[in-house]
Amino acid sequence: MEKSLTEATSDWFESFDGVRLCVHEMGEGRPLILLHGLFSSAYVNWIKFGTAAQVALAGFRVIMPDLRVHGQSAAPHDPAAYPQDVLVKDIEALIAHLELDDFDLGGFSLGARTTAKLLLRGTKPGRVILSGMGLEGLSGWASRRDFFLAAIAMRDTVKRGDEHWMAVQFMKTMKIDPVAAILLLDTFGDVEPGEVAAIETETLVLCGRDDRDNGSPVALADLLPNGRLKEIPGTHMSCVTTIELGEAIVDFLTA
């Protein structure tokens, strides 16, 4: 029986340092790598609410890794497994493993930050999607890191109504390993505005209309030489559940 284009398959590969990472795929055609957000997973970000299926049905091979410490990928406790920009190195290893040389690339929130860092390190996709991201979110990681470190520290004591409550509940729901998460949070490098202005790849800045968790998507799109902005319904958390997310991705990649 022929496999459905909207049926996801999963496989594992060893990254640059031997850490085992899970990769989910759906569809056939031009490859599109999609990277999920912090403490989420490929399933929650792209598969659960139908985004991957929308893109697959439009003629794409959608490749969705679970980032290190997330989903079904390994979450080692060895500090040596967390060099600077380790997630960037993991995706470079995935691209090499899959022998991809002509593909598109996108990410949501942390996935968008990782995508931007990949571009600066020389990855050359055809088109790029930066979703759930604003200009300040690329260059101001320290305050976000400290917020999540505080959330982890109070994971067993936080009270409803505290600003860390939702982050703690999400990490618990996603079964995030707190030891590995602390190590990972210190590996993310910033992308400065001058570096953003040097990204020439055609880029869609795709953001929820009520999402400013990572700063201004308008400023980000304006600074990118070949950037365009698309706003869809939702907040940072809710926009990934909308049909408009997949529609915007397909429209951009097929225009």
C-alpha atoms as one frame of an Amber mdcrd trajectory, in Angstrom:
protein
   0.000   0.000   0.000   1.343   3.419  -0.930   2.180   5.604   2.057  -0.010
   8.665   2.594   1.654  12.010   1.967   0.416  13.169   5.370   1.696  10.178
   7.343   4.779  11.081   9.384   7.710   8.709   9.678  10.478   8.884  12.267
  14.138   7.929  12.227  17.276   8.621  14.264  20.801   9.674  13.360  24.005
  10.415  15.232  24.946  14.089  15.259  28.466  15.520  14.992  29.343  14.301
  18.500  27.480  10.999  18.471  24.369  12.239  20.297  21.270  10.480  18.940
  18.633  12.781  17.452  15.162  11.977  16.126  13.928  13.274  12.771  10.334
  13.150  11.535   9.404  13.387   7.855   6.211  13.842   5.887   5.518  14.157
   2.169   7.582  14.050  -1.009   9.184  16.688  -3.192  11.409  19.671  -2.483
  12.935  19.365   1.012  11.888  21.834   3.690  13.538  21.652   7.109  11.351
  23.028   9.907  12.785  23.632  13.397  10.501  23.807  16.423  10.515  26.218
  19.368  12.078  26.032  22.821  10.775  23.158  24.989   8.370  22.104  22.228
   8.841  19.297  19.685   8.404  18.596  16.000   5.084  16.908  16.773   3.600
  19.785  18.774   4.934  22.586  16.583   4.381  21.149  13.111   2.441  17.862
  13.078  -0.273  18.016  15.763  -2.203  20.968  14.324  -1.800  20.043  10.657
   0.870  22.484   9.455   3.206  19.764   8.181   0.334  18.059   6.356  -0.622
  21.317   4.620   2.940  21.802   3.407   3.368  18.152   2.411   0.192  18.236
   0.321   1.594  21.267  -1.507   4.456  19.117  -2.810   7.178  19.284  -0.174
   9.237  16.763   1.771   8.901  18.215   5.271  11.856  17.340   7.525  11.291
  18.057  11.228  14.008  17.193  13.742  13.435  17.048  17.471  16.176  19.354
  18.702  18.674  18.120  21.286  16.962  17.887  24.726  13.524  17.952  23.047
  10.967  15.393  21.912  12.404  11.955  21.204  16.002  13.193  20.880  18.648
  12.551  23.515  19.117  14.874  26.497  22.623  14.117  27.776  23.809  15.409
  31.166  27.456  15.675  30.148  28.429  19.381  29.854  30.730  18.412  26.973
  27.582  17.733  24.899  26.712  21.451  24.945  29.267  23.542  23.045  28.306
  27.027  21.901  25.567  26.959  19.220  25.209  23.189  19.576  21.783  23.192
  17.900  23.285  24.891  14.850  25.937  22.179  14.674  23.217  19.529  14.976
  21.288  20.885  11.990  24.477  21.158   9.939  25.049  17.487  10.779  21.479
  16.640   9.740  21.870  18.404   6.390  25.079  16.457   5.776  23.482  13.185
   6.909  20.578  13.634   4.492  22.931  14.856   1.742  20.789  17.917   1.073
  22.102  20.615  -1.244  18.887  22.234  -2.533  16.299  22.850   0.162  14.326
  25.468   2.090  14.647  26.140   5.807  12.463  27.587   8.535  11.920  27.687
  12.243   9.649  28.915  15.000  11.012  30.969  17.944  14.173  29.065  19.011
  13.974  27.364  15.617  14.041  30.788  13.953  17.063  31.828  16.034  18.807
  28.597  15.023  17.880  29.208  11.381  19.406  32.704  11.462  22.612  31.349
  12.988  22.786  28.659  10.293  22.604  31.336   7.589  25.428  33.276   9.209
  27.564  30.124   9.353  27.161  29.508   5.631  24.095  27.308   5.192  22.470
  28.287   1.892  18.788  27.355   1.618  16.689  28.589  -1.271  14.124  30.366
   0.913  13.854  30.962   4.652  11.009  31.298   7.155  11.576  33.051  10.492
   8.434  32.488  12.552   7.584  33.668  16.064  10.601  35.976  15.979  11.294
  39.704  16.140  14.491  41.673  15.821  15.049  42.002  19.570  14.598  38.265
  20.071  17.608  37.518  17.908  19.992  39.846  19.723  18.697  39.797  23.313
  18.918  36.204  24.431  20.383  36.836  27.915  17.140  38.093  29.457  15.119
  35.231  27.944  17.730  32.701  29.165  17.542  34.093  32.694  13.735  33.894
  32.621  13.795  30.203  31.726  16.582  29.416  34.195  14.441  30.989  36.922
  11.459  28.942  35.761  13.469  25.733  36.034  14.722  26.704  39.482  11.156
  27.165  40.761   9.568  24.284  38.884   8.442  22.631  42.148   7.445  25.805
  44.003   5.972  28.210  41.427   2.440  29.412  42.132  -0.367  30.070  39.659
  -0.290  33.740  38.691   3.514  33.948  38.737   4.982  35.046  35.382   6.914
  31.741  35.240   3.828  29.550  35.796   2.984  28.843  32.155   6.607  28.140
  31.205   6.935  25.658  34.064   3.697  23.891  33.146   4.728  23.653  29.492
   8.128  22.181  30.389   6.434  19.617  32.623   3.880  18.727  29.939   6.679
  18.270  27.404   8.732  16.216  29.905  11.785  18.443  29.530  14.814  17.208
  31.471  15.741  20.177  33.726  19.431  19.275  34.014  19.870  19.045  30.249
  17.751  22.175  29.711  20.000  24.260  31.965  23.051  23.126  30.006  21.356
  23.867  26.677  20.174  27.348  27.617  23.759  28.561  27.927  24.675  27.563
  24.356  22.611  30.051  22.339  24.485  32.851  20.601  22.989  36.205  19.630
  22.423  37.491  16.099  23.164  41.207  15.999  21.251  43.694  13.796  24.260
  44.205  11.530  24.380  40.473  10.872  20.638  40.400  10.148  21.113  43.145
   7.551  23.663  40.937   5.772  21.231  38.015   5.269  20.319  38.195   1.588
  18.236  35.018   1.337  14.573  35.591   0.500  12.949  35.458   3.930   9.407
  35.352   5.272   8.964  36.818   8.763   5.823  35.025   9.931   4.293  35.998
  13.256   1.091  35.923  15.265  -0.692  39.268  15.191  -0.621  39.367  18.996
   2.861  37.883  19.376   5.636  40.191  20.517   7.372  37.711  22.833  10.558
  38.010  20.777  10.285  41.679  19.877   9.171  43.351  16.672   8.641  41.192
  13.558   8.104  44.425  11.614  11.608  45.660  12.495  13.059  42.273  11.590
  11.374  42.175   8.171  12.380  45.776   7.468  16.046  45.080   8.255  16.298
  41.977   6.076  17.335  42.938   2.500  14.864  40.451   1.022  12.438  40.141
   3.919   8.670  40.252   3.859   6.229  40.234   6.766   3.127  38.104   7.166
   0.988  38.298  10.287  -1.530  35.588  11.145  -4.053  35.263  13.983  -2.773
  34.370  17.428  -0.256  34.837  20.197   3.156  33.212  20.489   1.553  30.040
  21.832  -1.674  29.955  19.811  -0.500  30.887  16.312   1.014  27.413  15.779
  -2.471  25.922  16.130  -3.961  27.898  13.238  -4.559  26.844   9.646  -3.123
  30.200   8.588   0.393  29.136   9.645   0.543  26.373   7.045  -1.192  28.499
   4.440   1.370  31.279   4.827   4.281  28.852   4.539   2.860  27.261   1.389
   2.041  30.617  -0.195   5.582  31.850   0.392   7.335  28.727  -0.862   5.179
  28.365  -3.978   4.949  32.008  -5.043
